[in-house]
Amino acid sequence: MAHSTSAPAARSRLIAPLADFWNSLDWPLRIALAVLLLFVLVALFGPLITPHDPLRGSLRARLLPPVWQEGGSWDHLFGTDRLGRDILSRIIAGARISLTVCVLVIAIAGTIGTAVGTIAGYFGGWADRVLMRLVDLALSLPVILLALLLGAISGPSFANIIIVISLTLWSQYARMARGETLKIRNEDYVDLARTSGLSDLRIILRHILPNIAPALIVIATLQVGIVIVLEASLSFLGVGVPPPAPSWGSMVAEGRSYIASAWWLCMIPGMAILITVMAVNLLGDALTDRINPALRGRNI
């Protein structure tokens, strides 16, 4: 009996904060959250829900319009491209690529930037000067030029996207981690940890990182939209995901030649980028105000 009563209590403790968070959002943020959850679910379960093979086409079905336009078919809700491939299936597959790029880039850039910024802020001195000069160097790198250079050397690849975007974004984590560490390293509880004999590594792991995590989470959330746009931009330029793998940016690039006769080829994937990025940015701004209001209006 005790077990049966504790299970609903545990569920209520889990659901109550989520319900409070949902009720605290206004309707635009609720819609944005729903769009973001849809994006994640589509990316995770894409192979199970795609109506057609995103890589296989049929010349008999080439350039079919969306279902709401004359000549459209319910078999291809968003129409087909110049090779007869289903647009909806390719958008779903492209969402999987975008989510994978976001997770990898934010994990790599966040880890490197947090480590560099925390070390620079905690130890100061020559370590701070050297590491922050590296940050300045990273901030000066032109992402598009770097991507074109890597593309010319090794050709378009998924690895190029990860490398280029990570090299571009890690410096923002480093700057934020350094600034937050400078404010925390002289707090009383940090001084007490030093006098008690804790090593610098344990102090950083136990006291510094947990306290700077909220600011870094805000940056990671806001950078999801940036990563999606950068990935689409690099694929649009031909140095991103190599064909025939579907990417939203490459779909826009392929459809620009047909903008007058088959507008859906570039407009529909372009709308997918627009809606997803707007939803992420809205939630990122709301998370900024909720977790760390001091970051409001700061250029991060």
C-alpha positions in Angstrom: 0.0 0.0 0.0 2.8 2.4 0.8 4.4 1.7 -2.5 1.1 2.4 -4.4 0.7 5.7 -2.7 4.4 6.8 -3.1 4.3 6.3 -6.9 1.5 8.9 -7.5 3.3 11.3 -5.1 6.5 10.9 -7.1 4.7 11.5 -10.3 3.1 14.6 -8.9 6.4 16.0 -7.8 7.7 15.5 -11.3 4.6 16.8 -13.1 4.0 19.8 -10.9 7.1 21.8 -11.8 6.5 21.1 -15.5 2.9 22.3 -15.2 3.9 25.4 -13.3 6.5 26.1 -16.1 3.9 25.6 -18.8 1.4 27.9 -17.0 4.0 30.6 -16.6 4.5 30.8 -20.4 2.4 33.1 -22.6 0.9 31.7 -25.8 3.7 32.6 -28.2 6.2 30.8 -25.9 3.9 27.8 -25.7 3.7 27.6 -29.5 7.5 28.0 -29.7 8.0 25.2 -27.2 5.6 23.0 -29.1 7.5 23.7 -32.4 10.8 22.9 -30.7 9.5 19.7 -29.3 8.1 18.8 -32.7 11.5 19.5 -34.3 13.2 17.2 -31.8 10.7 14.4 -32.1 10.8 14.5 -35.9 14.6 14.4 -35.8 14.7 11.5 -33.4 12.0 9.4 -35.0 12.4 10.6 -38.6 13.2 7.2 -40.2 9.9 5.8 -38.6 7.6 8.5 -39.9 9.0 9.5 -43.3 6.3 8.7 -45.9 9.0 8.0 -48.6 12.7 7.3 -49.0 14.2 10.8 -48.9 17.0 9.7 -51.3 14.9 7.9 -53.9 13.0 9.7 -56.6 10.8 9.1 -59.6 11.1 11.1 -62.7 7.4 10.4 -63.3 6.6 12.4 -60.2 9.1 15.2 -60.6 8.2 18.8 -59.7 4.7 17.9 -58.3 3.2 20.9 -56.4 2.1 20.7 -52.8 -1.3 19.1 -52.0 -3.1 22.4 -51.7 -2.1 23.5 -55.2 -3.7 22.4 -58.4 -2.0 19.2 -59.6 -0.9 18.2 -56.0 -1.2 14.8 -54.5 -1.9 13.6 -51.0 0.9 11.1 -51.6 3.4 14.1 -51.6 2.0 16.7 -49.2 4.7 19.2 -49.8 5.4 18.2 -53.4 8.5 16.7 -55.0 11.8 18.1 -56.3 13.4 18.0 -59.7 14.3 14.3 -59.2 10.9 13.3 -57.9 12.0 13.0 -54.3 9.4 13.8 -51.6 10.0 17.2 -50.1 8.3 16.3 -46.7 10.5 13.2 -46.3 13.7 15.3 -47.1 12.7 18.0 -44.6 12.2 15.3 -41.9 15.6 13.8 -42.8 17.2 17.3 -42.8 15.8 17.9 -39.3 17.8 14.9 -38.1 21.0 16.3 -39.6 20.3 19.7 -38.0 19.7 18.3 -34.6 22.9 16.1 -34.8 24.9 19.1 -35.8 23.5 21.2 -32.9 24.2 18.5 -30.3 27.7 17.9 -31.5 28.7 21.5 -32.0 27.3 22.7 -28.6 28.9 19.7 -26.8 32.3 20.3 -28.4 32.3 24.2 -28.3 30.8 24.3 -24.9 33.3 21.9 -23.4 36.3 23.6 -24.9 35.1 27.1 -24.2 34.1 26.3 -20.6 37.4 24.7 -19.9 39.4 27.6 -21.4 37.3 30.3 -19.7 37.2 28.7 -16.3 41.0 28.1 -16.3 41.7 31.7 -17.4 39.3 33.2 -14.9 40.4 31.0 -11.9 44.2 31.1 -12.3 44.5 34.6 -13.9 48.0 35.9 -14.6 49.9 34.6 -17.7 47.3 31.8 -18.2 44.6 34.3 -18.5 46.5 36.5 -20.9 47.5 33.6 -23.2 44.1 31.9 -23.2 42.2 35.1 -23.8 44.5 35.9 -26.8 43.4 32.6 -28.2 39.8 33.6 -27.7 40.4 36.9 -29.5 42.0 34.9 -32.4 38.9 32.6 -32.5 36.6 35.6 -32.6 38.4 37.1 -35.6 38.1 33.9 -37.7 35.7 34.4 -40.7 33.5 31.4 -40.5 32.5 31.5 -44.2 36.0 31.9 -45.5 37.2 29.1 -43.2 34.5 26.8 -44.4 35.3 27.5 -48.0 39.0 26.8 -47.4 38.3 23.5 -45.7 35.8 22.6 -48.5 38.4 23.4 -51.1 41.0 21.2 -49.3 38.9 18.2 -48.3 35.6 18.6 -50.1 32.2 19.1 -48.4 31.7 16.8 -45.4 29.8 16.5 -42.2 33.0 16.8 -40.2 33.8 20.2 -41.9 30.6 21.6 -40.5 31.3 20.4 -37.0 34.9 21.8 -37.1 34.1 25.2 -38.6 31.1 26.0 -36.4 32.8 24.7 -33.2 35.8 26.9 -34.0 33.5 29.8 -34.3 31.4 29.4 -31.2 33.6 28.1 -28.5 35.1 31.5 -27.8 31.7 32.8 -26.6 31.5 30.1 -23.9 35.1 31.0 -22.9 34.3 34.7 -22.5 31.2 34.0 -20.4 32.9 31.3 -18.3 35.8 33.6 -17.6 33.6 36.5 -16.5 31.5 34.4 -14.3 34.5 32.6 -12.7 36.1 36.0 -12.0 33.1 36.9 -9.9 33.0 33.6 -8.1 36.6 32.7 -7.4 36.9 35.2 -4.5 33.7 34.3 -2.7 33.9 33.2 0.9 33.0 29.6 0.2 35.7 29.3 -2.4 38.3 30.7 0.0 37.0 28.3 2.7 37.5 25.4 0.2 41.1 26.5 -0.4 41.9 26.7 3.3 40.4 23.3 3.9 43.0 21.8 1.5 40.9 21.1 -1.6 42.8 21.0 -4.8 42.2 23.6 -7.6 40.6 20.9 -9.8 38.1 19.9 -7.1 37.3 23.5 -6.3 36.6 24.2 -10.0 34.4 21.0 -10.3 32.6 21.4 -7.0 32.1 25.2 -6.6 32.9 27.0 -9.9 31.3 25.0 -12.6 27.9 24.5 -10.8 27.6 28.2 -10.2 28.5 29.3 -13.8 26.3 26.6 -15.4 23.1 28.7 -15.6 24.8 31.3 -17.8 26.4 28.7 -20.0 23.0 26.9 -20.4 21.5 30.2 -21.6 24.3 30.6 -24.2 23.8 27.0 -25.4 20.1 27.5 -25.8 20.5 30.7 -27.8 23.2 29.1 -30.0 20.9 26.3 -31.2 19.3 28.8 -33.7 22.8 30.1 -34.7 24.0 26.6 -35.4 21.0 25.7 -37.5 21.4 28.9 -39.6 25.2 28.3 -40.0 24.7 24.7 -41.0 22.1 25.7 -43.5 24.3 28.5 -44.8 27.3 26.3 -45.3 25.2 23.6 -47.0 23.7 26.3 -49.2 27.3 27.3 -50.3 28.1 23.7 -51.0 30.6 23.1 -48.2 28.3 21.4 -45.8 26.6 18.1 -45.9 27.5 16.4 -49.2 24.7 15.4 -51.6 22.5 13.4 -51.8 22.1 13.6 -48.1 19.1 16.0 -47.4 20.0 19.3 -45.7 17.7 22.3 -45.3 20.3 24.6 -46.7 21.2 22.4 -49.7 17.5 22.0 -50.4 17.2 25.8 -50.6 20.2 26.0 -52.8 18.9 23.3 -55.2 15.5 25.0 -55.4 16.6 28.6 -56.1 16.8 27.9 -59.8 13.2 26.9 -59.8 11.8 29.8 -57.7 9.6 31.0 -60.6 8.2 27.7 -61.7 8.4 25.5 -58.5 8.5 27.9 -55.5 8.0 25.0 -53.0 11.5 23.6 -53.6 13.2 26.4 -51.7 10.3 28.1 -49.9 9.2 25.1 -47.8 12.7 24.2 -46.4 13.3 27.9 -46.0 10.1 28.2 -43.8 11.3 25.1 -41.8 14.5 27.0 -41.0 12.7 30.2 -40.2 10.1 28.7 -37.9 12.6 26.5 -36.0 15.1 29.3 -35.5 12.3 31.7 -34.3 11.0 29.1 -31.9 14.5 28.5 -30.5 15.2 32.2 -30.1 11.9 32.9 -28.3 12.6 30.1 -25.8 16.2 31.2 -25.4 15.1 34.7 -24.6 12.6 33.4 -22.1 15.2 31.1 -20.5 17.6 34.1 -20.3 15.0 36.1 -18.3 14.2 33.1 -16.1 17.6 31.7 -15.3 19.9 34.8 -15.4 18.1 38.1 -15.9 21.5 39.9 -15.7 22.3 38.6 -19.2 19.3 40.4 -20.7 20.5 42.8 -23.4 24.2 41.6 -23.1 25.9 40.6 -26.3 26.7 36.9 -25.9 
